[in-house]
Amino acid sequence: LAPQGQLLAKSWSSLFEGSASATPRGPIYSFNGRNVLADALWPRRLAWHGSTPRGSHARRRDCQGWRSSGPGEGLATPLAGGRLLAGHRHNCSEA
C-alpha cells in the first residue's frame, strides 16, 4: 500500500511475474512530488531498472558509469505494461 492507503499491486511477486495486477492502480510520485503517470515531464513513463527478467543485475545494461559523451544502453519497462522487470533496451541518453 502507498502511504495514502492506495493499493499499488496485489502482491510483491505480481510486480515481476507479469500479471494484470502489476499495472499501476494509483499515482506514482517522483521524489519532487510529481505524478509520473500523468505529468508531461515523463512522456515515456518508464521504470529504469538494469535487471534481467529474473531480477539479477544485467551487466552492461544498467547505464552505470554512462557519460553523455558515449553510447550506452539500459533496461527499462513501461510502467503500464504489467511486467516490471521486462527488459526493453533504451539509450541511456533518454530522459
C-alpha positions as CSV (number, residue, x, y, z in Angstrom):
1,L,0.0,0.0,0.0
2,A,1.1,3.5,-0.7
3,P,1.3,5.9,2.3
4,Q,-2.1,7.3,1.3
5,G,-3.6,3.7,1.6
6,Q,-3.7,3.1,-2.1
7,L,-3.1,-0.4,-3.4
8,L,-0.2,-0.4,-5.8
9,A,-0.2,-4.1,-6.6
10,K,-1.9,-7.3,-5.3
11,S,1.4,-8.8,-4.2
12,W,5.2,-8.3,-4.4
13,S,5.6,-11.2,-6.9
14,S,2.9,-9.8,-9.1
15,L,5.1,-6.8,-9.9
16,F,7.6,-9.2,-11.5
17,E,5.6,-12.0,-13.0
18,G,3.6,-10.1,-15.5
19,S,0.1,-10.5,-14.0
20,A,-2.5,-7.8,-14.7
21,S,-2.4,-6.8,-11.1
22,A,1.1,-5.4,-11.6
23,T,-0.3,-2.5,-13.7
24,P,-0.2,0.6,-11.5
25,R,-3.5,1.3,-9.9
26,G,-2.8,4.7,-8.5
27,P,-0.4,7.6,-8.9
28,I,3.3,7.0,-8.6
29,Y,5.1,10.1,-7.3
30,S,8.7,11.2,-8.0
31,F,10.9,12.5,-5.3
32,N,9.8,16.0,-6.1
33,G,6.1,15.1,-5.7
34,R,5.1,14.9,-9.4
35,N,2.7,12.1,-10.6
36,V,4.9,10.2,-13.0
37,L,1.9,8.6,-14.7
38,A,0.2,11.9,-15.5
39,D,3.0,14.6,-15.6
40,A,4.2,15.7,-19.0
41,L,7.8,15.7,-17.7
42,W,7.7,11.8,-18.1
43,P,6.3,11.3,-21.6
44,R,7.7,7.7,-21.8
45,R,6.6,6.6,-18.3
46,L,9.4,4.0,-18.0
47,A,10.8,2.2,-14.9
48,W,14.6,2.1,-15.4
49,H,16.0,-0.9,-13.6
50,G,19.0,-2.6,-15.2
51,S,17.8,-6.1,-14.2
52,T,17.2,-9.3,-16.0
53,P,13.6,-10.6,-16.0
54,R,14.6,-12.9,-13.1
55,G,15.8,-9.9,-11.1
56,S,19.6,-10.3,-11.3
57,H,21.9,-7.5,-12.4
58,A,22.1,-7.1,-16.2
59,R,25.7,-6.2,-16.8
60,R,26.4,-3.5,-19.4
61,R,22.6,-2.8,-19.5
62,D,22.2,-0.6,-16.3
63,C,23.6,2.8,-17.5
64,Q,26.0,2.6,-14.6
65,G,29.1,4.6,-15.5
66,W,27.4,6.1,-18.6
67,R,28.5,9.5,-19.7
68,S,26.8,11.8,-22.1
69,S,29.9,11.7,-24.4
70,G,29.5,8.0,-25.0
71,P,26.8,5.4,-26.1
72,G,25.1,3.2,-23.6
73,E,22.0,1.1,-23.3
74,G,20.0,0.4,-20.2
75,L,16.9,-1.8,-19.5
76,A,13.6,-0.1,-18.8
77,T,10.0,-1.1,-18.8
78,P,6.8,0.8,-19.5
79,L,5.0,1.3,-16.2
80,A,1.7,0.4,-17.6
81,G,3.0,-2.9,-19.1
82,G,2.4,-5.0,-16.0
83,R,5.8,-6.7,-16.0
84,L,8.2,-4.5,-14.0
85,L,11.4,-6.4,-15.0
86,A,10.6,-7.0,-18.7
87,G,13.8,-5.7,-20.2
88,H,13.5,-3.3,-23.2
89,R,16.7,-1.7,-24.3
90,H,16.8,2.1,-24.3
91,N,19.6,4.5,-24.9
92,C,21.0,5.8,-21.6
93,S,20.6,9.3,-23.0
94,E,16.8,9.2,-22.9
95,A,15.2,11.2,-20.2
